[in-house]
């Protein structure tokens, strides 16, 4: 996850890194270490989001 400064004091933009190809995409939407470094609540360790294109077999 990339952390970008903004022109507003104390406001940062958290931009997830999206890894994708013809099968779909995967991204990490929350990571406790990143949020902890910014002084934000660490509700859980990690959260991911993925999407598979129609016809893709997953989990093999």
CORLIN-V86592 format. One record per residue. N is the residue number from 1. RES is the residue in one small letter. PSI is psi in whole degrees, 0 to 359 (999 if undefined). OMEGA is omega in whole degrees, 0 to 359 (NA if undefined). Layout:
BEGIN
N:RES:PSI:OMEGA ; N:RES:PSI:OMEGA
END
This chain:
BEGIN
1:x:133:179 ; 2:x:138:178 ; 3:x:121:182 ; 4:x:136:176 ; 5:x:152:176 ; 6:x:175:178 ; 7:x:350:179 ; 8:x:128:181 ; 9:x:129:177 ; 10:x:1:181 ; 11:x:126:177 ; 12:x:152:178 ; 13:x:124:178 ; 14:x:116:185 ; 15:x:114:180 ; 16:x:149:174 ; 17:x:119:182 ; 18:x:124:179 ; 19:x:114:184 ; 20:x:161:174 ; 21:x:196:184 ; 22:x:341:180 ; 23:x:340:182 ; 24:x:210:180 ; 25:x:165:176 ; 26:x:139:175 ; 27:x:151:175 ; 28:x:114:184 ; 29:x:344:178 ; 30:x:136:173 ; 31:x:125:187 ; 32:x:325:180 ; 33:x:317:179 ; 34:x:312:181 ; 35:x:322:179 ; 36:x:318:178 ; 37:x:333:181 ; 38:x:1:181 ; 39:x:21:180 ; 40:x:158:180 ; 41:x:141:178 ; 42:x:86:187 ; 43:x:328:180 ; 44:x:179:188 ; 45:x:307:186 ; 46:x:150:175 ; 47:x:136:181 ; 48:x:157:177 ; 49:x:131:178 ; 50:x:157:177 ; 51:x:132:178 ; 52:x:140:177 ; 53:x:156:178 ; 54:x:134:178 ; 55:x:354:179 ; 56:x:131:177 ; 57:x:128:182 ; 58:x:156:171 ; 59:x:13:179 ; 60:x:999:NA
END
